[in-house]
């Protein structure tokens, strides 16, 4: 059996109406994927949050008149949000779930760290393999800010270190630190749903929870850590600068991301009052700051 799949990028908030429209055009199923690795956790009852930048996959019967669908889409109100970015492809001898799964492959960060979906074999069994499945509970690791932080952790000596993951989200950085040898990780986030997502990912990776302290910031007594990693946003990094600096012990390391390259110099200057800052690391338009606390 064969199907055809319509795929395009979509940057607009009204995804539900788009889905309804595609179903009216004959789509058998519509799936929204994260195009930028921005975590969205399990929604509250009645909520259906989505990312700002989507990859839309719509599955149709193989005998669908694609030219007619093209014409209808080009005359719809949605066309302005994706234009000519869409493409058709044939899906043969595979089910819809397999088509969705095939969009995600193991990804390497640095020398040792891999993010491996649960249905894939680890390309390097002896590497640091983090089992994470793409979905609403976490990012896929492809966003530059996540990548930059994973690369830093991969290059650092973490054995025996105490680490704070400030704004843990899915727990991907906390899990990487633990698998890279950290003795203790404190993972905090202001969103209770992030705490649940991190718990699930710890279980998926069979990590001993005794090595991790997890909770809301007001419920966790943070120590002065050897390393603090915060992959959040520029504004909270600015507002929390003194608190973040105080959570790092003298000669400890700081890693900050979630900021645009254009925001990096201001924050580097701000944190320089506590840290000897390294050159800014960038990937695409995003930046990572790092430094060593004054002794």
MILUM-146745 format. One record per atom (N, C-alpha, C, CB): residue in one letter; x negated, y, z. Coordinates in steps of 0.001 Angstrom, whole numbers, plus 500000, padded with zeros to 6 digits. Glycine has a CB too. Layout:
<atoms>
AXYZ ...
</atoms>
This chain:
<atoms>
X499155498805500000 X500000500000500000 X499126501236500000 X500952500010501217 X499582502297499317 X498796503529499221 X499665504727499555 X498187503685497812 X499007505768500034 X499653507048500313 X498799508149499699 X499844507273501854 X499320509342499711 X498517510504499372 X498572511469500546 X499017511182498056 X497466512141500739 X497330513028501892 X497036514447501429 X496218512530502837 X497755515393501985 X497511516815501752 X496726517347502939 X498852517611501553 X495624518033502672 X494755518530503735 X494409519983503467 X493471517677503849 X494518520831504496 X494129522232504340 X493871522879505693 X495210523008503582 X493096523975505670 X492865524789506861 X494039525740507047 X491527525577506751 X494349526021508313 X495511526862508596 X495210527725509810 X496786526001508832 X495297529037509656 X495022529977510734 X496266530816511005 X493814530883510384 X497152530262511797 X498374530984512161 X499018530254513334 X499368531089510942 X499743530990514156 X500296530411515378 X501554529567515139 X500611531511516354 X502268529804514051 X503560529147513853 X503378527795513172 X504496530039513022 X502758526850513891 X502499525531513314 X503755524671513294 X501399524821514094 X504643524845514263 X505852524018514313 X506718524218513075 X506661524338515568 X506875525482512674 X507694525757511491 X507041525209510234 X507933527261511341 X505707525299510173 X504992524714509042 X505231523210508995 X503481525016509134 X505155522547510137 X505386521107510187 X506787520767509687 X505189520582511616 X507776521538510139 X509152521307509690 X509257521466508180 X510123522275510394 X508563522478507649 X508613522727506207 X507997521576505425 X507893524031505866 X506865521068505894 X506214519950505213 X507076518688505263 X504845519675505840 X507763518480506379 X508664517331506484 X509836517482505511 X509183517180507933 X510333518711505345 X511406518959504381 X510946518686502958 X511906520398504497 X509645518881502704 X509090518613501378 X508824517128501150 X507806519396501186 X509041516318502178 X508885514873502015 X507744514248502776 X508713514568500605 X507025515018503603 X505920514447504370 X506434513376505327 X505175515549505150 X505713512265505402 X506071511186506317 X505541511456507724 X505533509853505800 X504445512196507799 X503844512542509085 X502977513770508896 X503013511358509664 X502879514576509928 X502040515774509913 X501189515754511177 X502904517089509825 X499880515922511002 X498955515916512128 X498154517211512114 X498012514681512073 X497992517813513294 X497169519006513449 X495888518624514178 X497935520125514216 X494741518989513611 X493448518748514221 X492772520078514529 X492563517885513303 X491904520062515523 X491161521252515921 X490025521505514935 X490610521101517358 X490006522695514324 X488953523019513368 X487725523617514027 X489475523968512334 X487814523989515315 X486700524703515942 X486311524168517310 X487042526144516067 X486849523012517701 X486462522410518974 X486753523295520174 X485008522077518950 X487952523857520230 X488379524622521392 X489340523755522195 X489045525976520974 X488961523406523410 X489791522466524164 X491184522991524463 X489116522116525448 X492157522115524329 X493519522367524814 X493902521138525618 X494550522645523625 X494288521353526857 X494571520232527735 X496020519812527616 X494242520584529175 X496382518770528337 X497739518264528260 X498729519368528591 X497926517075529202 X499726519617527738 X500652520730527966 X501594520464529121 X501454521006526716 X502090521538529694 X503126521432530694 X504432521033530027 X503282522750531462 X505408520545530786 X506695520163530191 X507303521299529386 X507671519725531276 X507689520983528160 X508304521992527303 X507325522822526514 X509133522888528117 X506006522641526767 X505002523413526047 X504357522557524952 X503928523945527022 X504047523196523817 X503305522520522742 X502213523461522246 X504258522096521563 X501176523690523063 X500119524614522654 X499294524027521530 X499219524958523835 X498757524904520675 X497898524458519587 X496725525413519441 X498688524360518264 X495739524967518694 X494573525791518442 X494913526918517464 X493424524936517897 X494078527939517446 X494277529057516526 X493892528683515098 X493468530266516984 X492904527814514950 X492423527399513631 X492599525890513513 X490924527811513411 X493502525483512625 X493877524082512504 X493385523467511204 X495373523938512602 X493213522154511232 X493161521352510015 X494483520608509959 X491916520358509994 X495218520779508881 X496529520164508734 X496408518960507805 X497568521186508189 X496924517818508256 X496973516605507446 X498434516204507304 X496123515447508085 X498905516104506068 X500289515704505814 X500285514476504911 X501107516871505167 X500971513427505341 X500991512153504623 X502268512048503799 X500879510960505607 X502118511702502506 X503249511560501589 X503196510187500935 X503241512680500513 X504345509761500407 X504385508559499591 X503525508739498348 X505830508216499201 X502998507609497846 X502083507676496711 X502743508221495449 X501518506311496433 X504056508065495306 X504731508509494086 X505237509958494182 X505895507580493782 X504803510690495196 X505218512087495357 X504700512930494203 X504716512655496697 X505530513847493713 X505141514779492659 X504322515904493303 X506404515350491902 X503004515775493263 X502147516747493949 X502221518133493315 X500707516263493949 X502453518186491995 X502554519490491343 X503776520256491847 X502625519323489817 X504846519530492069 X506036520181492605 X505785520690494026 X507227519211492589 X505088519878494838 X504751520318496196 X503859521551496142 X504052519185496983 X502875521545495233 X501999522704495074 X502809523966494797 X500994522464493942 X503730523858493862 X504542525015493478 X505374525524494655 X505460524654492304 X505986524602495379 X506817524993496519 X505977525637497620 X507567523775497074 X504785525103497850 X503917525688498867 X503439527078498471 X502724524785499118 X503125527247497192 X502621528540496720 X503677529634496807 X502129528418495289 X504938529241496826 X506028530221496923 X506597530298498345 X507147529865495933 X505926529646499289 X506410529672500666 X505747530808501435 X506144528324501363 X506292531111502594 X505723532151503452 X504402531718504075 X506707532521504547 X504098530427504039 X502897529911504681 X501655530043503803 X503102528467505055 X501862530237502514 X500747530188501561 X499656531201501897 X501257530436500148 X500052532366502419 X499079533414502729 X498091532980503813 X499800534681503167 X498438531950504594 X497590531532505700 X496629530404505324 X498447531098506854 X496752529839504130 X495780528829503727 X495365528944502269 X496338527464503975 X496154529632501435 X495757529877500053 X495421528616499297 X494590530793500017 X494311528650498567 X493929527507497730 X493012526530498458 X493246527995496469 X493033526549499788 X492135525666500539 X492613524213500561 X491991526170501959 X493847523961500109 X494383522614500257 X493868521665499171 X495899522657500228 X493877520390499507 X493439519368498559 X494238518092498791 X491914519096498697 X494386517318497722 X495085516033497777 X494062514908497694 X496135515912496628 X494328513834498423 X493476512658498303 X494325511407498472 X492329512690499347 X493887510352497812 X494584509070497886 X494043508275499063 X494428508271496563 X494944507677499823 X494566506821500948 X495040505408500607 X495192507334502319 X494101504508500382 X494441503155499951 X494171502140501066 X493647502782498689 X495062501173501160 X494844500001502017 X494407500364503433 X493809499099501393 X494998501381503965 X494705501730505341 X495922502418505928 X493449502632505442 X496071502329507237 X497221502976507849 X496902504422508193 X497660502218509100 X497933505141508640 X497771506570508933 X496798506786510081 X499123507207509267 X496849505914511077 X495934506065512205 X494493505944511739 X496233505022513288 X494226505008510845 X492867504849510338 X492423506072509565 X492768503616509459 X493325506655508794 X492978507876508066 X492604508987509033 X494143508323507170 X493385509116510115 X493096510143511120 X491767509879511794 X494208510204512166 X491516508616512146 X490285508258512834 X489055508489511978 X490338506823513266 X489209508316510663 X488061508448509780 X487545509871509679 X488413507952508420 X488300510842510202 X487828512221510197 X486764512460511264 X488993513172510406 X486554511502512152 X485640511696513264 X484570510620513254 X486396511690514595 X483317511049513287 X482175510154513273 X481280510474514471 X481389510277511938 X480405509544514862 X479438509864515908 X478585511063515518 X478547508657516196 X478281511913516513 X477497513121516269 X476318513156517227 X478368514393516425 X475154513556516716 X473944513605517536 X473630515043517918 X472751512975516790 X473172515221519166 X472776516533519675 X471403516390520312 X473822517094520702 X470404517032519724 X469041516854520211 X468515515486519840 X468977517049521720 X467639514953520677 X466992513670520382 X467752512471520926 X465601513665520942 X468449512661522067 X468969511491522779 X470487511420522862 X468417511470524153 X471175512546522795 X472601512590523106 X473450512372521854 X472959513926523756 X474414511472521969 X475399511228520924 X476796511334521515 X475184509842520271 X477731511908520759 X479155511824521067 X479734510765520146 X479885513217520891 X480335509726520734 X480775508569519955 X482256508302520225 X479921507314520297 X483130508420519203 X484535508032519393 X484638506561519782 X485353508300518110 X485696506222520518 X485807504878521081 X485893503786520022 X487012504801521969 X486358504124518812 X486518503099517782 X485253502896516938 X487676503464516878 X484192503652517261 X482949503564516486 X481867502836517274 X482459504967516091 X481015502136516552 X479818501572517160 X478801502695517356 X479226500422516282 X478091502659518468 X477052503656518715 X475905503446517732 X476540503575520182 X475533504486516958 X474434504323515987 X473124503926516653 X474230505613515205 X472909504415517885 X471702504074518639 X472143503577520013 X470725505309518763 X472296502279520181 X472818501728521443 X472037502132522677 X472844500247521364 X470737502407522531 X469905502761523675 X469867504260523936 X468506502252523465 X470590505034523141 X470623506479523337 X471602506825524453 X471013507203522028 X471730508111524747 X472723508582525714 X474024508766524953 X472272509924526424 X474897507778525022 X476132507773524248 X477312508165525123 X476369506396523619 X477957509274524769 X479119509764525498 X480357509371524713 X479053511312525718 X481235508614525338 X482458508157524681 X483549509213524850 X482923506789525260 X483889509887523777 X484951510890523785 X485771510741522513 X484369512331523907 X487076510704522672 X487965510646521517 X488564512017521267 X489078509599521728 X488590512473520011 X489205513768519720 X490691513750520020 X488976514153518264 X491204514856520471 X492613514933520810 X492905516188521599 X493042513710521593 X494082516277522195 X494477517476522909 X493717517667524213 X495943517438523185 X493107516636524742 X492517516740526068 X491118517334526071 X492479515397526699 X490505517511524922 X489134518012524931 X488708518371523525 X488173516977525534 X487569519066523430 X486981519354522135 X486183518171521626 X486101520584522214 X485821518225520375 X485115517102519768 X483606517227519871 X485506516972518330 X483110518369520339 X481675518569520412 X481117519285519210 X480992517267520569 X481939519573518220 X481428520176516991 X481286521686517079 X482328519831515847 X481922522329518054 X481807523779518127 X480385524168518511 X482819524358519137 X479837525226517900 X478441525597518166 X478114525815519638 X478110526837517414 X479044526350520435 X478721526594521841 X478504525283522585 X479835527405522514 X479335524283522306 X479150522970522919 X477843522346522445 X480338522044522592 X477604522442521154 X476386521893520575 X475139522519521195 X476380522103519069 X475141523832521359 X473980524528521918 X473699524076523353 X474202526047521879 X474755523894524134 X474565523450525518 X474075522006525567 X475873523588526309 X474638521142524741 X474195519751524713 X472726519652524287 X475080518928523764 X472329520467523330 X470935520448522895 X469998520866524022 X470742521363521689 X470414521877524809 X469571522320525931 X469452521203526955 X470151523601526595 X470572520595527327 X470536519517528301 X469682518352527806 X471949519039528611 X469787518042526526 X469018516943525941 X467521517191526064 X469398516750524472 X467111518439525963 X465679518768525977 X465121518954527382 X465436520022525176 X465997519029528399 X465557519317529761 X465269518030530537 X466615520146530494 X464493518163531602 X464251517055532528 X465273517170533647 X462777517073533092 X466255516279533648 X467367516369534595 X467275515353535726 X468670516186533868 X466336514437535662 X466250513379536663 X466121513968538070 X465061512455536362 X467036513550538936 X466996513986540323 X467521515391540566 X465616513905540814 X468017516071539537 X468442517460539675 X469911517557540093 X468221518210538363 X470215518677540761 X471592519043541075 X472056520082540059 X471716519591542538 X473210519837539454 X473669520669538343 X475100521115538594 X473567519906537001 X475389522369538248 X476754522891538276 X477224523080536842 X476836524234539075 X478368522491536529 X479047522730535243 X480208523669535552 X479553521365534556 X479995524948535267 X480961525979535648 X481922526219534487 X480239527303536049 X483165525753534660 X484128525780533564 X484007524488532777 X483903527013532644 X484257523356533454 X483894522053532886 X484782521621531720 X483951521005533958 X486035522137531634 X486899521757530518 X487105520253530449 X486314522256529209 X486621519645529392 X486750518205529203 X485787517399530041 X486552517866527774 X484772518066530596 X483734517365531338 X482580516908530481 X484317516198532028 X482548517302529223 X481536516785528306 X480115517123528763 X481773517338526910 X479896518343529301 X478553518722529731 X478189518037531048 X478449520248529880 X479161517911531950 X478911517197533205 X478556515740532935 X480139517281534130 X479284515109532027 X479016513713531684 X477640513573531046 X480098513172530737 X477298514487530143 X475972514449529514 X474884514567530574 X475827515581528469 X475059515483531530 X474049515672532572 X473880514407533409 X474427516852533475 X474989513769533781 X474914512552534572 X474222511428533809 X476306512117534991 X474572511275532543 X473960510209531748 X472486510489531455 X474721510031530441 X472095511759531524 X470693512124531307 X469875512064532595 X470605513519530710 X470511511654533699 X469742511388534903 X469952512326536069 X468352511400534568 X470866513288535963 X471103514198537086 X471522513407538324 X472185515247536723 X471044513841539476 X471394513146540715 X472803513484541160 X470406513495541819 X473204514754540985 X474516515203541431 X474986516318540507 X474475515683542912 X476264516261540141 X476850517304539311 X478106517823539997 X477172516773537882 X478201519136540085 X479393519813540590 X480109520414539379 X479029520924541668 X481304519931539084 X482070520385537920 X483313521105538408 X482450519193536986 X483464522369538025 X484609523159538469 X485274523816537266 X484176524228539504 X486578524036537407 X487338524723536365 X488574525331537007 X487729523748535200 X489011526482536498 X490187527144537064 X491483526487536621 X490200528607536674 X491440525599535626 X492630524942535102 X492742523528535684 X492591524895533551 X493794523241536446 X493945521889537019 X493971520793535961 X495217521815537840 X494441521134534764 X494491520118533713 X493092519756533219 X495346520607532545 X492153520694533328 X490767520371532994 X490203519348533963 X489903521633533000 X490590519454535215 X490129518496536210 X490614517090535855 X490619518899537615 X491882516988535439 X492424515684535051 X491727515143533819 X493923515783534797 X491463516016532834 X490780515568531618 X489379515065531935 X490709516705530590 X488673515767532826 X487330515335533210 X487374513983533917 X486668516384534116 X488348513789534806 X488491512500535494 X488665511363534488 X489689512537536465 X489521511578533493 X489777510542532496 X488516510224531693 X490904510977531556 X487757511255531360 X486549511038530563 X485440510394531385 X486060512357529979 X485414510665532686 X484471509955533557 X484786508463533571 X484516510527534993 X486064508132533686 X486467506724533674 X486135506078532338 X487968506588533966 X486371506801531249 X486093506256529920 X484608505926529768 X486532507250528829 X483760506704530434 X482320506491530331 X481754505684531496 X481614507818530249 X482662505147532345 X482275504270533453 X481197504901534327 X481785502932532916 X481428506161534691 X480470506898535517 X480901506848536975 X480344508365535039 X479964506561537838 X480210506510539276 X480613507892539774 X478960505999540033 X481839508021540250 X482350509327540669 X481643509862541912 X483837509237540933 X480885509013542632 X480159509480543809 X479077510482543434 X479543508301544551 X478663510484542198 X477626511421541752 X478216512738541266 X476794510795540642 X479551512864541299 X480193514064540783 X481165514628541807 X480920513763539467 X481083515930542022 X482061516660542823 X482883517497541857 X481370517558543928 X484193517285541859 X485054517860540840 X486228518576541488 X485551516777539877 X486559519767540987 X487727520446541524 X487810521897541091 X487721520367543020 X488833522577541589 X488977524010541366 X487868524750542119 X490383524504541822 X487412525901541611 X486305526613542266 X486546526895543744 X486051527910541556 X487800527237544103 X488086527562545498 X488110526329546403 X489409528282545591 X488096525139545797 X488153523911546575 X486812523184546637 X489194522997545999 X485805523710545967 X484492523063545922 X483457523996546544 X484095522694544456 X482730523477547517 X481652524234548148 X480391524061547306 X481413523764549626 X480147525014546425 X479025524899545501 X477706525153546221 X479189525878544332 X476715524307545956 X475381524542546512 X474616525506545616 X474601523210546667 X473398525809545987 X472484526445545034 X471880525315544204 X471356527309545767 X472169525319542932 X471805524200542068 X470461524414541395 X472873523981541019 X469886523300540939 X468681523381540114 X469006523975538750 X468041521992539949 X470208523644538248 X470626524097536917 X472110524438536969 X470340523007535823 X472484525562536413 X473892525906536244 X474162526106534758 X474268527186537062 X475175525420534264 X475606525553532873 X477022526120532874 X475545524173532116 X477241527181532111 X478575527777532001 X478867528043530533 X478681529094532838 X479702527208529952 X480130527398528566 X481570527905528614 X480010526057527720 X481712529200528853 X483050529781528990 X483216530908527969 X483284530313530442 X483376532144528404 X483531533272527491 X482722534454528002 X485020533658527334 X482463535412527137 X481607536537527497 X482159537343528666 X481421537439526305 X483466537617528685 X484025538466529734 X483911537838531114 X485472538770529436 X484330536571531322 X484105535984532642 X482629535841532989 X484767534637532719 X481773535615532019 X480337535583532301 X479856536936532802 X479550535172531049 X480461537991532304 X480124539349532753 X480672539595534164 X480688540408531763 X481920539246534379 X482555539519535664 X481981538667536794 X484043539286535559 X481565537453536473 X481093536512537486 X479568536464537593 X481619535134537181 X478901537413536988 X477441537352536883 X476756537168538235 X476922538609536225 X477128537967539227 X476457537877540520 X476739536537541201 X476895539029541424 X477984536083541142 X478331534792541738 X477594533653541055 X479837534557541660 X477513533701539729 X476796532667538983 X475321532683539349 X476973532865537466 X474735533878539428 X473317533985539771 X473046533445541167 X472852535438539674 X473931533719542114 X473745533252543492 X473857531740543618 X474758533909544401 X474484531088542636 X474655529631542689 X473450528879542133 X475899529228541921 X472409529605541724 X471187528989541199 X470061529238542196 X470821529559539779 X469340528203542540 X468246528362543492 X467041529027542837 X467848527006544074 X466144529638543629 X464936530234543059 X464180529235542191 X464026530752544169 X463708529706541059 X463028528886540044 X463966527910539346 X461892528116540679 X465290527995539620 X466256527160538924 X466588527711537551 X467518527024539743 X467320526933536786 X467619527286535404 X469081527639535203 X467241526153534489 X469311528542534273 X470643529013533907 X470860528786532419 X470825530512534267 X472043528295532051 X472416528104530647 X473813528679530461 X472363526582530229 X473951529650529569 X475228530314529326 X475594530227527864 X475177531774529772 X476853529924527581 X477324529952526197 X478808530287526192 X477059528593525481 X479412530185525002 X480778530636524841 X480839532076524384 X481535530471526127 X479710532624523971 X479650534018523561 X479167534138522128 X478741534809524492 X479611535201521502 X479186535493520140 X477766536063520136 X480164536476519468 X477083535918519020 X475742536455518892 X475720537955519168 X475191536166517505 X476779538645518767 X476852540095518968 X477001540473520445 X478018540669518175 X477392539527521295 X477564539795522723 X476343539382523542 X478792539072523240 X475392538720522907 X474316538069523642 X473373539063524309 X473537537176522719 X472988540122523626 X471979541029524166 X472464541728525431 X471593542063523122 X473723542143525446 X474268542800526642 X474218541866527847 X475717543260526393 X474637540609527653 X474632539656528756 X473211539250529146 X475443538422528385 X472330539184528188 X470937538882528501 X470348539965529390 X470109538739527215 X470645541216529075 X470173542332529894 X470769542270531295 X470525543670529231 X472060541951531378 X472731541866532679 X472087540798533559 X474227541563532492 X471859539617533024 X471326538515533819 X469825538629534053 X471632537205533145 X469178539547533356 X467736539715533535 X467372540242534914 X467194540646532484 X468330540811535642 X468021541285536999 X467800540124537963 X469150542180537518 X468225538915537583 X468016537729538424 X467138536665537765 X469348537119538782 X467065536691536425 X466417535606535690 X465397536146534684 X467468534755534967 X464360535361534462 X463469535585533321 X464124534897532134 X461996535032533586 X464662535695531233 X465498535152530173 X464677534714528967 X466528536175529751 X465086533608528373 X464464533089527153 X465006533834525938 X464715531567527011 X464366533679524779 X464957534222523548 X466340533630523308 X464045533941522338 X467217534407522706 X468578533959522429 X468546532843521389 X469461535137521940 X469251531769521668 X469413530678520698 X470765530839520019 X469295529271521389 X470807530633518710 X472045530843517969 X472362529652517073 X471953532116517135 X473635529495516816 X474129528517515852 X475364529127515210 X474450527123516530 X475300529303513893 X476336530046513174 X476441531437513805 X477724529291513218 X477603531886514255 X477740533217514854 X477747533183516372 X479004533873514365 X477405532021516957 X477496531844518400 X476122531821519027 X478246530568518738 X476084532088520340 X474797532231521016 X474764531443522317 X474503533701521290 X473537531117522726 X473282530507524027 X472174531293524713 X472897528998523884 X472397531629525984 X471390532267526804 X470857531262527808 X471961533508527514 X469582531367528129 X469003530524529157 X467899531302529835 X468471529191528571 X467592530902531057 X466534531597531782 X466200530893533075 X466935533028532063 X465123531344533707 X464633530789534980 X464762531850536051 X463151530303534863 X465334531480537188 X465584532458538247 X464280532908538896 X466524531871539307 X464253534187539226 X463075534751539875 X462801534014541188 X463263536266540130 X461539533782541469 X461163533087542706 X461048534029543881 X459855532357542521 
</atoms>
